[in-house]
């Protein structure tokens, strides 16, 4: 066979043989995803992923004239946009680029926004008819200047994320004339009661609504939230967390003066998160139906009593909430509960976070809550008890009543595997011995394996419990790791 041209030249011309449809298909596949595969449902997803990847096409249009024309003529099909971020010469870019949608992005935790960047982002916001997505995180003084530039209609806006740094306790509000009828995802953090904003009231296609650390809760009632949710039938993700606990008495007065009569069904909601006092949550949940709910997150402030019967009924009505394993982590000033739908799941189906200091109070809080919710976790087969050693233990911190441990463990009647971390071994061994030294045989009746981790000598911690189970004909394997 005789080559009519050098092999390198032949290879360089092969791609030019492809027709436009094939090239467009290749370009579409080349476009990177904004989210990595392992980022399923977490903070990064709520923040929209890596928007810098939207520049993927910029190098391709410089390959040759044909590619440039083809890509720019197919801008809508390929989802092309211009990214305005730190250091972007926005004015020059808009003057010398095609009229593509704009993406405004300033959420880098490790960069401060300069006066020049502030001017450039303000200039981009003035082109409100082209802005598709906005993501702002910066000090409040800078943020308030940019928000003033948003006091108009943004007809293309689909995604909005605004988050003053948590170290700033100054509340921020949305401008009254701000409208975005195409808005689908709205995430606001450290705002002043944004539920009544005209923006929310005029965005019927919202899929994600997250209002984190809003305040003051005394001016925000379950009645107002339900009234607004009735106009959001497409919601798939809903999150509401308060900045401070507020007063139960103030909310109870509101509810007595204006009882909730409205009910809302959110047929597409899959993820619901709440953070605040359980009196607010208990007033809200009876008036919401979420048939497709698959993930529930609850954050409670420190309080003396936890009464959650409405939370139980709400979970019972969510047919897709399933749990196979559960972990309880005692971490300094908080206790965290996570339940997973199946073995190997990366995303929890249930998350609960309770702010409280002492270990004894943490155990009592969780025991109180699970005394009500226990029936919903009857399918849990694997229970993990985790512990983070405190640098300076609080006075009385380790004086946990074994009865509280037994009350908590009694919730999980079908657990087959129990994992206990070092730091909890002494407490658990006392609880499993029983008050009179006789292990309670009705506790964890299905247990088959007890796994514990210990740095010191703890080999005999569970000896009496294991022996009692063997004598009763229910053998339990003891594994140290």
C-alpha positions as CSV (number, residue, x, y, z in Angstrom):
1,X,0.0,0.0,0.0
2,X,1.4,3.4,-1.0
3,X,0.7,6.4,1.2
4,X,-0.2,9.5,-0.7
5,X,0.5,11.8,2.2
6,X,2.4,11.6,5.5
7,X,0.6,9.7,8.3
8,X,0.6,12.7,10.7
9,X,-1.2,14.8,8.1
10,X,-3.7,12.1,7.4
11,X,-4.5,11.9,11.1
12,X,-4.9,15.6,11.4
13,X,-7.5,15.8,8.7
14,X,-9.7,12.8,9.8
15,X,-11.9,14.9,12.1
16,X,-12.7,17.3,9.2
17,X,-14.4,14.4,7.4
18,X,-17.2,14.4,9.9
19,X,-20.3,16.3,9.0
20,X,-21.9,19.0,11.2
21,X,-24.3,16.7,13.0
22,X,-21.4,14.4,14.1
23,X,-19.4,17.4,15.3
24,X,-22.3,18.7,17.3
25,X,-22.7,15.4,18.9
26,X,-19.1,15.3,19.8
27,X,-19.2,18.9,21.2
28,X,-22.3,17.9,23.3
29,X,-20.4,15.0,24.8
30,X,-17.4,17.1,25.4
31,X,-19.4,19.6,27.5
32,X,-18.5,18.9,31.1
33,X,-21.1,18.3,33.9
34,X,-21.3,21.0,36.5
35,X,-21.6,18.3,39.2
36,X,-19.3,15.4,39.8
37,X,-20.8,11.9,39.9
38,X,-20.2,11.5,43.6
39,X,-21.9,14.7,44.5
40,X,-25.5,13.5,44.9
41,X,-27.4,15.7,47.3
42,X,-25.4,18.0,49.5
43,X,-24.3,21.6,49.9
44,X,-22.4,21.6,46.7
45,X,-25.5,20.6,44.7
46,X,-27.5,23.4,46.3
47,X,-24.7,25.7,45.3
48,X,-25.0,24.6,41.6
49,X,-21.6,22.9,41.1
50,X,-18.5,24.1,39.2
51,X,-19.7,27.0,37.1
52,X,-16.2,27.7,35.8
53,X,-16.7,24.6,33.6
54,X,-19.1,26.7,31.5
55,X,-16.1,28.1,29.7
56,X,-15.6,24.6,28.0
57,X,-16.4,25.9,24.5
58,X,-14.0,28.9,24.5
59,X,-11.0,27.0,23.3
60,X,-12.9,25.1,20.7
61,X,-14.0,28.2,18.8
62,X,-10.4,29.0,18.2
63,X,-9.6,25.7,16.5
64,X,-10.8,26.7,13.1
65,X,-13.4,28.9,11.4
66,X,-15.8,26.0,10.7
67,X,-15.9,25.0,14.4
68,X,-16.3,28.6,15.5
69,X,-19.3,29.1,13.2
70,X,-20.9,25.8,14.0
71,X,-20.6,26.2,17.8
72,X,-21.9,29.8,17.9
73,X,-24.7,29.0,15.5
74,X,-25.7,26.1,17.9
75,X,-25.4,28.2,21.1
76,X,-28.8,27.3,22.4
77,X,-28.4,23.6,21.6
78,X,-25.0,23.5,23.3
79,X,-26.1,25.7,26.2
80,X,-23.4,28.3,25.7
81,X,-23.0,31.2,28.2
82,X,-20.6,33.8,29.4
83,X,-19.2,33.5,32.9
84,X,-18.7,36.7,34.9
85,X,-16.5,36.1,37.9
86,X,-13.4,37.4,39.7
87,X,-11.1,39.2,37.3
88,X,-13.4,38.9,34.3
89,X,-13.2,42.0,32.1
90,X,-17.0,42.0,31.8
91,X,-17.4,45.2,29.7
92,X,-14.8,44.0,27.1
93,X,-16.2,40.5,27.1
94,X,-19.8,41.7,26.4
95,X,-18.6,44.1,23.7
96,X,-16.6,41.5,21.7
97,X,-18.7,38.3,22.4
98,X,-21.9,37.0,20.9
99,X,-25.1,37.9,22.8
100,X,-25.1,34.8,25.0
101,X,-26.7,34.3,28.4
102,X,-24.7,35.5,31.4
103,X,-23.7,33.5,34.5
104,X,-22.5,35.6,37.5
105,X,-20.4,33.7,40.0
106,X,-18.6,35.0,43.1
107,X,-18.7,32.3,45.8
108,X,-15.0,31.5,46.3
109,X,-14.4,31.3,50.1
110,X,-10.7,32.0,49.6
111,X,-11.0,35.2,47.6
112,X,-12.1,38.7,48.5
113,X,-14.1,40.7,46.0
114,X,-12.2,43.8,44.9
115,X,-13.7,47.2,44.0
116,X,-13.0,46.4,40.4
117,X,-14.8,43.1,40.6
118,X,-17.8,44.8,42.3
119,X,-18.0,47.3,39.4
120,X,-17.8,44.5,36.8
121,X,-20.5,42.4,38.5
122,X,-22.7,45.5,38.8
123,X,-22.2,46.1,35.0
124,X,-23.2,42.5,34.3
125,X,-26.4,42.8,36.4
126,X,-27.4,45.8,34.4
127,X,-27.9,43.4,31.5
128,X,-30.8,41.8,33.4
129,X,-32.4,40.4,30.2
130,X,-29.4,38.1,29.7
131,X,-28.6,36.9,33.2
132,X,-29.4,33.2,33.6
133,X,-27.8,32.3,36.9
134,X,-26.5,34.4,39.9
135,X,-24.3,33.2,42.7
136,X,-23.1,35.7,45.3
137,X,-21.3,35.2,48.6
138,X,-19.4,38.2,50.0
139,X,-19.4,40.6,52.9
140,X,-22.7,42.4,53.5
141,X,-21.6,45.9,52.5
142,X,-20.5,44.7,49.0
143,X,-23.5,42.4,48.7
144,X,-26.0,45.2,49.5
145,X,-24.6,47.3,46.7
146,X,-25.0,44.5,44.2
147,X,-28.5,43.7,45.4
148,X,-29.5,47.3,44.7
149,X,-28.6,46.6,41.1
150,X,-31.1,43.8,41.0
151,X,-34.2,46.0,41.7
152,X,-35.8,45.1,38.3
153,X,-37.1,42.2,36.3
154,X,-34.7,39.3,35.3
155,X,-36.8,37.4,32.6
156,X,-34.2,34.7,32.0
157,X,-33.0,34.1,35.6
158,X,-33.3,30.4,36.6
159,X,-31.0,30.1,39.5
160,X,-30.3,32.5,42.4
161,X,-27.9,31.9,45.4
162,X,-27.1,34.7,47.8
163,X,-25.2,34.0,51.0
164,X,-23.6,36.6,53.2
165,X,-20.8,35.0,55.3
166,X,-22.2,33.6,58.5
167,X,-19.8,35.8,60.6
168,X,-22.0,38.7,59.6
169,X,-25.1,39.0,61.7
170,X,-26.6,41.8,59.5
171,X,-29.8,40.7,57.8
172,X,-30.2,41.3,54.0
173,X,-33.5,41.8,52.2
174,X,-34.4,41.4,48.5
175,X,-35.5,44.6,46.6
176,X,-39.2,45.0,46.1
177,X,-39.1,45.3,42.3
178,X,-36.9,42.2,41.8
179,X,-38.8,39.7,39.7
180,X,-37.8,36.4,38.0
181,X,-40.7,34.4,36.6
182,X,-38.5,31.7,35.2
183,X,-36.7,31.1,38.5
184,X,-36.4,27.5,39.4
185,X,-33.8,27.4,42.2
186,X,-33.7,29.9,45.0
187,X,-31.2,29.6,47.9
188,X,-31.0,32.5,50.4
189,X,-28.9,32.5,53.6
190,X,-29.0,35.0,56.4
191,X,-31.9,36.9,55.0
192,X,-34.6,38.8,56.9
193,X,-37.9,36.8,56.6
194,X,-37.7,36.4,52.7
195,X,-40.9,34.3,52.5
196,X,-43.0,37.4,51.9
197,X,-40.8,38.8,49.1
198,X,-42.6,39.5,45.8
199,X,-39.8,37.5,44.1
200,X,-41.1,34.3,45.8
201,X,-44.7,35.1,45.2
202,X,-44.1,35.6,41.5
203,X,-42.0,32.5,40.8
204,X,-44.5,29.6,40.4
205,X,-42.0,27.2,38.8
206,X,-39.7,27.0,41.7
207,X,-38.2,23.5,42.1
208,X,-35.8,24.3,44.9
209,X,-36.5,26.7,47.8
210,X,-33.9,26.9,50.6
211,X,-34.1,29.7,53.2
212,X,-31.3,29.1,55.6
213,X,-30.7,31.0,58.9
214,X,-33.5,33.4,58.3
215,X,-34.5,35.7,61.1
216,X,-36.3,36.9,63.1
217,X,-38.5,33.8,63.5
218,X,-41.0,35.7,65.7
219,X,-42.2,37.4,62.6
220,X,-42.5,34.3,60.5
221,X,-45.3,31.8,61.1
222,X,-46.2,28.4,59.8
223,X,-49.4,30.0,58.4
224,X,-47.3,32.3,56.2
225,X,-45.2,29.5,54.9
226,X,-48.1,27.3,54.0
227,X,-49.8,30.1,52.2
228,X,-46.7,30.6,50.0
229,X,-46.2,26.9,49.4
230,X,-49.6,26.6,48.0
231,X,-48.3,28.5,44.9
232,X,-45.3,26.2,44.4
233,X,-46.7,22.9,43.2
234,X,-43.5,21.9,41.5
235,X,-41.2,22.0,44.5
236,X,-38.8,19.1,44.8
237,X,-36.5,20.5,47.5
238,X,-37.7,22.7,50.5
239,X,-35.5,23.9,53.3
240,X,-36.2,26.3,56.1
241,X,-33.9,26.9,59.0
242,X,-33.9,29.7,61.6
243,X,-31.0,31.8,62.8
244,X,-32.1,31.8,66.4
245,X,-34.6,29.8,68.5
246,X,-37.2,32.5,69.1
247,X,-39.8,32.3,71.8
248,X,-42.3,29.4,72.0
249,X,-44.8,31.6,73.7
250,X,-44.8,34.1,70.9
251,X,-45.4,31.4,68.3
252,X,-48.1,29.8,70.5
253,X,-49.9,33.2,70.7
254,X,-49.7,33.6,67.0
255,X,-51.2,30.1,66.4
256,X,-54.0,30.7,69.0
257,X,-54.9,34.0,67.4
258,X,-54.6,32.8,63.8
259,X,-55.1,29.0,63.6
260,X,-53.9,27.3,60.5
261,X,-56.8,26.2,58.3
262,X,-55.1,25.8,54.9
263,X,-53.6,22.5,53.7
264,X,-51.0,22.1,50.9
265,X,-49.9,19.1,48.9
266,X,-46.5,19.1,47.4
267,X,-46.7,16.2,44.9
268,X,-43.1,16.4,43.7
269,X,-41.3,17.2,47.0
270,X,-38.5,14.7,47.7
271,X,-36.3,16.5,50.2
272,X,-37.5,18.5,53.2
273,X,-35.2,20.2,55.7
274,X,-36.2,22.2,58.8
275,X,-34.1,23.8,61.5
276,X,-35.7,25.5,64.6
277,X,-37.9,24.9,67.5
278,X,-40.1,21.8,67.3
279,X,-43.2,23.8,68.3
280,X,-42.9,25.4,64.8
281,X,-42.4,22.1,63.1
282,X,-45.2,20.4,64.9
283,X,-47.6,23.2,63.9
284,X,-46.5,23.1,60.3
285,X,-46.4,19.3,59.5
286,X,-50.1,18.5,59.9
287,X,-50.9,20.8,57.1
288,X,-48.4,19.5,54.5
289,X,-48.7,16.3,52.4
290,X,-45.6,15.0,50.6
291,X,-46.3,11.7,49.0
292,X,-42.9,11.3,47.2
293,X,-40.7,12.4,50.1
294,X,-37.4,10.5,50.2
295,X,-35.2,12.6,52.4
296,X,-36.0,14.3,55.7
297,X,-33.7,16.6,57.7
298,X,-34.5,18.1,61.1
299,X,-32.3,20.4,63.2
300,X,-33.5,21.2,66.7
301,X,-32.3,23.9,69.1
302,X,-31.5,23.0,72.7
303,X,-34.7,22.6,74.7
304,X,-35.9,20.7,77.8
305,X,-38.7,18.5,76.2
306,X,-39.2,17.1,72.7
307,X,-42.7,16.3,71.8
308,X,-42.9,15.2,68.1
309,X,-46.1,13.3,67.5
310,X,-46.8,15.3,64.3
311,X,-43.4,14.5,63.0
312,X,-44.2,10.8,63.5
313,X,-47.4,11.1,61.5
314,X,-45.6,13.0,58.8
315,X,-43.0,10.3,58.5
316,X,-45.7,7.6,58.4
317,X,-47.4,9.4,55.5
318,X,-44.2,9.4,53.5
319,X,-44.3,6.0,51.9
320,X,-40.8,6.3,50.3
321,X,-38.9,6.9,53.5
322,X,-37.0,3.7,54.2
323,X,-34.2,3.0,56.7
324,X,-31.9,0.0,56.9
325,X,-29.0,1.4,59.0
326,X,-28.6,4.2,61.5
327,X,-25.8,6.1,63.2
328,X,-25.9,8.3,66.3
329,X,-22.9,10.5,66.7
330,X,-22.2,12.3,70.0
331,X,-20.1,15.2,68.8
332,X,-19.1,17.9,71.3
333,X,-22.0,20.3,71.5
334,X,-24.3,18.4,69.2
335,X,-25.7,15.0,68.6
336,X,-26.3,13.9,65.0
337,X,-28.5,11.0,63.8
338,X,-28.3,9.7,60.3
339,X,-30.4,6.9,58.8
340,X,-29.7,5.4,55.4
341,X,-32.2,3.7,53.0
342,X,-30.0,0.7,52.1
343,X,-26.5,-0.7,52.6
344,X,-23.9,1.4,50.7
345,X,-26.1,4.5,50.4
346,X,-24.1,7.7,50.3
347,X,-27.0,10.0,51.1
348,X,-29.0,9.7,54.3
349,X,-32.8,9.4,54.1
350,X,-33.2,10.9,57.6
351,X,-30.9,13.4,59.3
352,X,-31.5,14.9,62.8
353,X,-29.2,17.3,64.5
354,X,-29.8,18.5,68.1
355,X,-27.8,21.3,69.7
356,X,-27.0,20.3,73.3
357,X,-23.8,20.3,75.4
358,X,-23.6,17.4,77.9
359,X,-23.4,13.8,76.8
360,X,-26.0,12.8,79.4
361,X,-28.4,15.4,77.9
362,X,-27.6,14.3,74.4
363,X,-28.6,10.7,75.2
364,X,-31.7,11.9,77.0
365,X,-32.8,14.1,74.0
366,X,-32.3,11.4,71.5
367,X,-34.1,8.8,73.7
368,X,-37.0,11.2,74.1
369,X,-37.4,11.7,70.4
370,X,-37.0,8.1,69.4
371,X,-39.5,7.1,72.1
372,X,-42.0,8.7,69.8
373,X,-40.4,7.9,66.4
374,X,-39.2,4.4,67.2
375,X,-41.9,2.6,65.2
376,X,-40.6,4.3,62.0
377,X,-37.1,2.8,62.5
378,X,-38.2,-0.8,63.2
379,X,-36.5,-1.9,59.9
380,X,-33.1,-0.7,61.1
381,X,-30.7,-3.7,61.1
382,X,-27.4,-2.0,61.8
383,X,-26.9,0.6,64.6
384,X,-23.7,2.6,65.1
385,X,-22.9,4.6,68.2
386,X,-20.1,7.1,67.5
387,X,-18.3,9.4,69.9
388,X,-16.0,12.3,69.6
389,X,-13.7,12.8,72.6
390,X,-13.9,16.2,74.2
391,X,-10.7,18.1,74.9
392,X,-12.1,19.5,78.1
393,X,-15.1,17.4,79.3
394,X,-17.9,19.4,81.0
395,X,-18.7,18.8,84.6
396,X,-21.0,15.8,85.0
397,X,-20.8,15.1,81.2
398,X,-20.1,11.4,81.5
399,X,-22.7,10.7,84.2
400,X,-25.3,9.1,81.8
401,X,-28.0,7.2,83.5
402,X,-27.9,3.6,82.1
403,X,-31.7,3.7,82.0
404,X,-31.5,6.4,79.3
405,X,-29.3,4.2,77.2
406,X,-31.6,1.3,77.6
407,X,-34.6,3.5,76.7
408,X,-32.7,4.5,73.5
409,X,-31.6,1.0,72.6
410,X,-35.1,-0.3,73.2
411,X,-36.3,1.6,70.1
412,X,-34.4,-0.7,67.8
413,X,-35.9,-4.1,68.3
414,X,-34.7,-5.5,65.0
415,X,-31.0,-4.5,65.1
416,X,-28.7,-7.4,64.2
417,X,-25.4,-5.5,64.3
418,X,-24.4,-3.0,66.9
419,X,-21.2,-0.9,66.6
420,X,-19.8,0.9,69.6
421,X,-16.9,3.4,69.5
422,X,-14.3,3.9,72.1
423,X,-15.5,6.4,74.7
424,X,-19.0,4.8,74.9
425,X,-17.9,1.3,75.8
426,X,-18.2,1.8,79.6
427,X,-21.7,3.4,79.3
428,X,-23.0,0.7,77.0
429,X,-21.5,-2.1,79.0
430,X,-23.3,-0.8,82.1
431,X,-26.6,-0.4,80.3
432,X,-26.4,-4.0,78.9
433,X,-25.6,-5.4,82.3
434,X,-28.9,-4.2,83.8
435,X,-29.6,-2.6,87.2
436,X,-29.1,-5.8,89.2
437,X,-26.2,-7.2,87.2
438,X,-28.6,-9.4,85.1
439,X,-28.5,-8.3,81.4
440,X,-32.0,-7.4,80.2
441,X,-32.8,-10.1,77.6
442,X,-35.6,-8.1,76.0
443,X,-33.1,-5.5,74.9
444,X,-31.9,-5.8,71.3
445,X,-33.6,-9.3,71.0
446,X,-32.4,-9.8,67.4
447,X,-28.7,-8.9,68.0
448,X,-26.2,-11.2,66.3
449,X,-23.0,-9.2,66.3
450,X,-21.6,-6.6,68.7
451,X,-18.6,-4.7,67.2
452,X,-16.5,-2.4,69.3
453,X,-13.4,-0.3,68.9
454,X,-11.1,0.4,71.9
455,X,-7.7,1.7,72.4
456,X,-7.2,0.2,75.9
457,X,-8.1,-3.0,77.7
458,X,-11.8,-3.5,77.2
459,X,-12.0,-7.2,76.3
460,X,-14.2,-8.0,79.3
461,X,-16.6,-5.0,79.0
462,X,-19.4,-7.1,77.4
463,X,-18.6,-10.5,78.8
464,X,-21.6,-10.8,81.1
465,X,-24.0,-9.6,78.3
466,X,-22.5,-12.1,75.8
467,X,-22.6,-15.0,78.3
468,X,-26.2,-14.2,79.3
469,X,-27.3,-14.3,75.7
470,X,-25.6,-17.6,75.1
471,X,-27.3,-19.1,78.2
472,X,-30.6,-17.9,76.8
473,X,-29.9,-19.6,73.5
474,X,-29.3,-16.4,71.5
475,X,-25.6,-16.3,70.6
476,X,-24.0,-12.9,69.9
477,X,-20.6,-12.6,68.2
478,X,-18.2,-10.1,69.9
479,X,-15.8,-8.4,67.5
480,X,-13.0,-6.0,68.4
481,X,-11.7,-3.8,65.7
